[in-house]
Amino acid sequence: MTAEHTADDDDSSFGRLGSRPRLRLRRPFWRPLERATADNIVAAPTPLRPIDLTDDAEVSQVLDLAVRVGEVVLAAGTGVGDTSAQVRFIASTYGLDKCDIDVTFDAIRIWADRGPYLPPASDMRVVKYRSLDFTRLAAVDRLTRRIRTQVVPVENAHAALDEIVSARHPYPRWVSTAGWSLLAAAIAVLLGGGVMLAVISFATTAVIDLVNRALHQLGLPLFFQNMIGGVIASTPAIALAAFSDQWRADAALIVAAGITVLLSGLQLVGSVQDAITGAPVTAAARMLEVVMMTGGIVAGIGLALRVSTILGIEVPEIAANAGRDTEFLALKLSAGAVAAVAFAMACYAERRALFAAGLSGAGGTAAYLVVQDIGFGPVVASGAAATLIGMAGGLMARRALTPPLVVAAAGITPLLPGLKVYRGLYALLEDETLLGFGQILGAFGVGCALAAGVILGEWFDRLLSRRGTPRDFDPTYTSDR
């Protein structure tokens, strides 16, 4: 069986699955009819369409569906806890409610207990890729809700998942390149740069994206791609420092913007979430990946700056508080919103998620600047802003029917510590070892504060959601969806 495409189904791009029961749902009039998957996977649900546990083929189909859904969300950066809950949710919906699930950095394993008289069933999926495709993540999230709220045969769910995984991106590749470039331009403005520096940052990031795309097709490891990206990000700054005294003082802002763009694709939130929620093995693997990829960026920038020093060209250090004050607040809030929208667009987020991402970016930027202006340091300010982003992100994601990870990852992007990474690297190259390592450790602290704040904010959001949202279906309420 295949999924039937319908033009009037605005909740899914892959059509109607199975029959549509007429449900009656107790809910306040001001709440959306559908709830985010994060609200639904609190406990194992009662199966709507229980399978025959004695049928090995049907049990295998359900387990394969569960681990494939887990593969998509894990590859997008979701933490181990949420991935396990998603896998368990799928299996429980079809009657396999006694499952042991093991999620690691690159594999998902599930064992299902079928009772005392049947042997346990198991399945495994190796995650061989990392994907920043937020449209695919949102589509799988909607598929999970449809499986829960509708009578969806396993075959139809598999067909829909096949279509999601094999579907093309929602818009052309050049739009994603423009998103990354717009992100760099917005970060340059947020740090205090003018129009010229924003234009140069835009063009530089476009070159980085095109070059790294070509290198990826040739099979070059990501470490060296980030290293080459760091070299390209530093080149315009070196050129400005060499040929223009007027722009020399602000040339390093281009490097800081490039570092932020390169850092934004790393799965920092997922690694810290795994460490906090009790998955140390996966957290260590993800954190090692983040450290290695960041090391590639630092190596590339360090190489370019060392060559410029040998040639007698000095790229000056950026002031510690560059762009981190409430002066020109409206402009900086706009830059934060544009940066978040650009990141979401670069990661192929759906159009319905872009507005939520923009609000998250503007709100997070405002919270960061205000908290720091009060007198707190960048780590506390980052944590406070990220907590707000996590809370508001859950609410906005629920309204936009998109996973909270999309809104949260976009919201913290303007706050990534590209400035601290550059200042630490510059200090190390100037033989100021103590200052350099202090800045690098400060960047690490800001990154951890951002990730931990998002997790805490989402916890608050889910706690309030559990208290205020009804959980049970009422057969007296008719839905026309």
N, C-alpha and C positions, 0 to 999 in steps of 0.2 A: 504494500500500500504506500502511496505517496501523499505528501501534503498537498491540499488543494489551495490554490492561490485565489484570494478574493480581494477586490479593490476597496471594499468598504470596511475591511478589518484594520482599523488604525492602531491596534495594539500589537500587531506583529506583521513583519514583512514576509513571513513565510506561510501565512494562510491559516485556515481553520483546521484544527486537529480533532478528529473524531466528532461526536455529537456534542451539542451545547445544551446541557441541562438547564432548566429554569430554576434558579436558586433564590431563596429568600434569605437575606442577610440582615441581622441586627447591626445597625451602625448609626451614629449621629449623622444628621444631614450634611454637616460641614466636612466630613471626612471623605476621602476618595474611596470609591468602591473597591479598588484593588489596593493591597498593601505590599510594601517592599518585601522581598524574600527574607531579608534580615529580620522582619517582624514575624514571619511565619515559621521559621525553622528553630524556634525556641525549644520545642519538644517534638518528639516523633509523632506524626499524625496518624489517625486511624485510616487504614487503606480505603480509598474510594473504589479501587478496582483490584482486589487481591488476586494474586496469581495462584496457580496450582503448584504448591511447593514440591510435589512429587515429580513434576515435569522439569527435568534437567535443562532442556533447551530453553524453556521460558524463564527459569531462574537465571540462567547464563545471560539471557537478553537483558534482564533488569540490572544485573551486576555490571554488565558492559556499559549500559546507559549511564549508570551512576558514576562510574570511574571516568567516562568520557566527559561528562559534565564537570567533574572535578578537575580534569586536565585543563579545560578552558579557563576556569576561574583561577587555578593555581598559576598557570602560565601568565596571566594578566597581573600577577602580584598579590593576589589575595592570600591572607595568612593561613596557617595550618588549621587553626580552630574553625574559621569560617568555611574553609574548603571541606573539612571533615563533616561539618554540619550540613553542608549542601549535599554531599554524597549520601550521608545517612538519611536526609530528607527524601531523596529520590527513592532509595531502597525501601524505606518505611512506607511510602505512599503505596507501593505495590505489594505490601505484606511482609517484607523482609525486615522486621523491626528488631531483630536480635543480631546485630552486626558488630564486628570489630573492624575498625578502620585505622590504617597506618598511613600517614602522609609525610613524606620526606621532601627534600629539596627537589628531587627529579623523579619521584615515583609515587603512585597511589596504589595501595593494596586494601582489599576488602575481603573479609570472611563472614559468611552468613550461616547462622545456626538454623537448621530446618526442623529441629525437634529431635527427640531421643531415638527415633527409629530411622532417620535418614542421615546420610553423611553430610558434613558441612560443604558448602559451595564457596568458591573463592575466585577472585579475578585480580588482575594487576594491570596497571597502565604506566608506562614510562613517559615522562614529559620531556620531550626532546627540543623544545623551543621556548622562547620567551616572547610574548606578544603584547604590544601596547595598542591593541585594537579594542577600543571601548565600545564600539558598535556590537562586536561579537559578544563581549561580556554582557552588555545590556540585553541582547537577544536571548542569550542563555538564561539570564535572570527571569525574563518574561516567560520563557518556555517552562521554567521550574514552577512558576505560579500557575500556569495553565495546566500543568500536570496535576497540581494539587487541587485546583478548583473545578476541573472538568474531568469527565470520564475519557481519558486519553489512552488508547491502546498502546502497548509498548512499541509495536511496529511503527505507528504514526509518530511517536516521540523520537524514535531513531531516525526516521525520514526527515523530520524537522531539524534535528541536530546535524545530520549530514548536510542539509542545505545551509545551515548557519555557518558551519566550519568551512565549507567550500565556496561560500558567497564572496563576491568581490567587495572591495571597500566601497563605502557609500558615495565617495566622491574621488576625483582623480588624484593621482600621486602628487601632482604639483601643488594641490591645495594643502597637503600635509607639509610640503617643503615651505610654502608660504607661512604656515602656522608656526613652524620652528623659527623662521626668520622674524616674524612679527613678535614672537616671544623675546628674542634677543633685543629687538628695538625697544620694546616696552621696558625691559630690565634696565637698559641703558638710560632711559628717561627716569625710571624710578631711582636710580643711583645719582641722578643730578646732571646727566648729560643733555646736550641740546639736540636740535634737529639733525645736524650733520653727523654727530656720533650715532644717533639712532639709525640713520640711513646706512652708514658704514657697517654697523652691527648687523643690520638686516642683510646686506649683501654678503658679508663674511659668513654668516650662518647658512645662507643658501648654498654657498660653495662647500661648506663643511658637509651639509646633508647630501649634496650630489656626489661628492667625492667618496664619502663613506658608503653611500648606496652602491657605487660601482665596486668598491673594495669588498663589500659584503657579498656581492654576486661572484667575486673571485675567490671567496672562501677565507679571507683574511680574518684572524681572530679579533674579537671585539676590543681586546686590550690595545692592539696596535691601531685599530680604527680610532679609538679615543686619543691615542698618542698623536696620530696625524691630525685629528681634530684640534688638539691643543696647539700644535704648531701653526695651523691655519688661523686659529683665533688670535694668536699673538702677532702674526705678520703685519696686519694693518696698523696695530699700535706701534710697532717698531718703525714702520714707514712714516707715520705721523711724527713720531719723536725725532726722526732724522731730518725731515724736510720741512717741518712747520713748527716754529716756536709758538705760534698762536694756539695750536691744538695739543701741544706737547704735554701740558699739565693734565689734560683729561683723556689722553690716549689709552691709559690703562683701564678705563671704564669699559672699553671694547673687550678687553681680555676677561674682565669680571663677568660681563654679560655672556660671553662665550662659555665660561666655566659653568654658569648657572644653567644654560641650555643643555650642556653635556651631562650635568648632574641630574637634570630633571627626568631623564629616562631610566635612572637606577631605581631598584626596588627597595628603597630605604624603609618605607612604612611597613612593608611586609616583614622585613628582617627584624625590626624592633618589636613588632607585634608578636612574632613567634617567640622572641626572647621573654617578653612580658607574660605571655599566656601559657608558658610551660612547654615549649617545643625547642629545647636548646640545640639539638643536633641540626635541625633545619635552619634555626636562627644563625648558627655559626657558619653554615654553608652560604646562606644568603649574604651575611655580613662580609664574609671573605670575598664574595663576588663583588660587592659594592666597593670594598677597599681596593681590590685589584683594578677595577675599572676606574676608580678615582685616581689610583696610582698612575694609570696610563695617561689620564688628563694632565696630571702634575708633571709627569716625565716629558710630555710634549711641550708644555709651556716652559718648563725649566730649560729644555734644550734650546728653544727659540730665544729665550732671554739670555742664555749664556753665549750663544752666537752673537747676539747684538752687543753684549759687553765686550767680546773680543774685537768686534768691528768698531768699538768706540761709541756705540749708540746706547744711551741710557733711557730706559722707560721708567719714569718716576713712580714712586709709591703713591697709592691712593690714600687719602685721609681716612682715618679710622671711622669717622662718622659720616662719610660721604652718603648723601641721600637718606640718612636714617634720622631725620628730624621731621617736625610737623610743618616746616616751611613749604609753601606751595602744596598744601595738603590736597586740594581738589585735583591737581595735576597728578599727584602720586597715587591717589585712589583710582583715578582713571587708568593710570599705567598698570596698577595691580590688577584691575579688572580685565584689561586687555591682555595682560600676560597670562592670566588663568584661562581666558577664552581661547587664546592662541595655542596654549598647551593642549587643551581639550580637542581643539580642531586638528592639531598635529597628530593626535592619537586616535583620529577617526571617531570622535564622539558624535552621537546623534545631535541633530539640531535642537531637540527638546532639552538637551543637557547643557547647551552652551550658555543659556541665560543663568541657570543655577550656578555654573562654574564662574561666571563673571561676578555674580553677587558674592560668592564665596571668596574670590580673590580680593575684591574691594573691601569686604568686611575683615578679612584676615590682615590685610595691609593696614587698615585703620587701627585695629586692635594692637598690632605690633608697634606702630608709631606712637600711639597714645601711652601704652604701658612703658615703653622706653623713655618717653618724654617725662613721665612721672619720676623716673629715677632708677628703674630696674635695668638690669643688664640684658644683653641680647638673648641669652639662654632662657631667662624667665619670660621675656617678652615673646620669644618664639613659642614657648610652651603655652602661654596664655592665648595667643592668637590661634594656634593649632587646635586648642580645646574648643574655642568658639567655632572654628571651621568644622571640626568633627560633629559638634551638636547641630549647627545650622545645616551642615551638609546632609545629615540624615533626614532632616525635615524637608529640605529642598529636593533631595533625591527621591523621597517618597512622593512628592507632588509631581516630579518630572518622570516618575516610573523608571528610574535608572539607578544602578548600584551606587551606594554611598562612596565607594572607592573612587569613582570617576570624579565626583565633586571634591572630595578631600584631596586627592592627588593634584588636581588643578589648583585648588585654593592655596596650598602650601608652596607652590612653585615660585611665586614672587619672593618668598622668604628664604629660599635656599641660600646657603652661605658661600656663594661664589666670591664675594668680596673678601671674606676671611681666608679662603684658600689662596687667593692671589697674594694677599699681604703676607701670609705665612711663607709662601714660596719665595717672594721677593726678599724677605728677611733672611731666609736660609742662603740665598744666593749672595747676599751681602755679608755673609759670615756672622749674622746675628742669630746664633743657634737657639738661644733661649727664647727670644721673641718669636722666631719662626715656628718652633714647636708649640709655643703657647697659642699662636694663631691657628695652627692646624688642629690642635686639641679643642680649641674654641669652636672651630667649624664642625668638628665631630659632635661636640656637645649640642650645638644648635640643631644639627640634623637629628640627633636622638630626641631632643625636646620637641621638634616638629612631629616626629612619628609618634612619640608617646602622647602628645597632646591630642592628636587625631584619634587615637585609640580611646583615650579617656572621654573625649567628647562624644564619640559614638556609643560608649557605654552609658553615659548619661541619657543620650537620646533613646536608646533601647529600653532603659529603665523606665523613663517617662512613658514610652510607647506601650509597655506591658501594663502599666497602671491605667492608661486611658483608652486603650483600644479593645473592643470586644473580640473574643477569640472564636466564638462558636457560630456555625451557620444556622440560620433560622429558615425552615422550609416554608414559612409564610410570607417571605419577601421575594418578589419577582424581579429578576434582572433581565433586561432586554439586550444586554451586551452579547 
